[in-house]
Amino acid sequence: MLTLLRHFRTSFIFFLIGIGCLLAFNLSTPQTAANSPIQELFAFIPLAWLFLGMSAVTFFLNMVQTMLGIKRQHIDC
């Protein structure tokens, strides 16, 4: 398990940050300004999508790199 986490550390960190952004948006309370528009922290939504997308891309690239590394080890034997 630790070796798997070591290979996919960056994608796991991006995933946790993305989930943290979604939690921050859901836990924030909307406030009403003096002229009555609602003020919410909508910036967390695109940030969450950005970090979750980066997590998926880095996971895919690390998976391809790991698979090619495994194939290279078998060819060298």
N, C-alpha and C positions, 0 to 999 in steps of 0.2 A: 504494500500500500504506500509506503513512504517513497519507494523508487518511482511509482506512478505519479505521485504528487510532485516529486522532484523534476520529472520530465515536463509536466504540465503546470508548473508553478505560475507562470505569467497569465495563462488563460484562467486559472483558478482565481487569481487576484483580481483580474478584470471582471470576472463573474461576480465575485463578492462585492466589488464596488458598484456594479450595476444593480444588484439586489439591494444594496444599501441606499442607492438613489431612489429606487421604487419605495422602499420603506420610509424614507425621509419625506417623500411626497405624500404618502398615505397617512403618515402620522402628523403632518403639519395641519394646523387649523386655519381655515380661510378667515381673513379679516376684511371688514367692510370699511372703506375710506369715508371721509366726510361727505363726499358727493355721491356716495352709495355704489361705486363699482367694487366688485369682489376682488381682493388681492390674494392670489395663491402662488405658490412656488412652482410654476409650470416649467421652469428651467430644468428641474430634475427629470422630467419625462424624456426629453431628447438626450440628456446625459446618460440616462439608464440604457436607452437604445444604443447609444454610441459604445458604452462599455460592454454591453452584452454582445454587440456585433464584433467588437475587437476580441472578445473572449472566444467567439466562435471561429474567427479567422485564425487566431493564434493556436487554438486547439487543432484545427484542421492542418495547419502547416507543421505543427509539432508531430501530429500523427503520421503525416506523410514522411517527415524526416525520420521518425522512429522506424517506420516500415522499411524505408530504403536502407537504413542502418542495419536492420535485421537481415535483409536480403544480402547486403554486402558481406556480412559476417559469414553467412552460409556459402557464398561463392568462394571466399578466401580459403575455406577449409579444405 
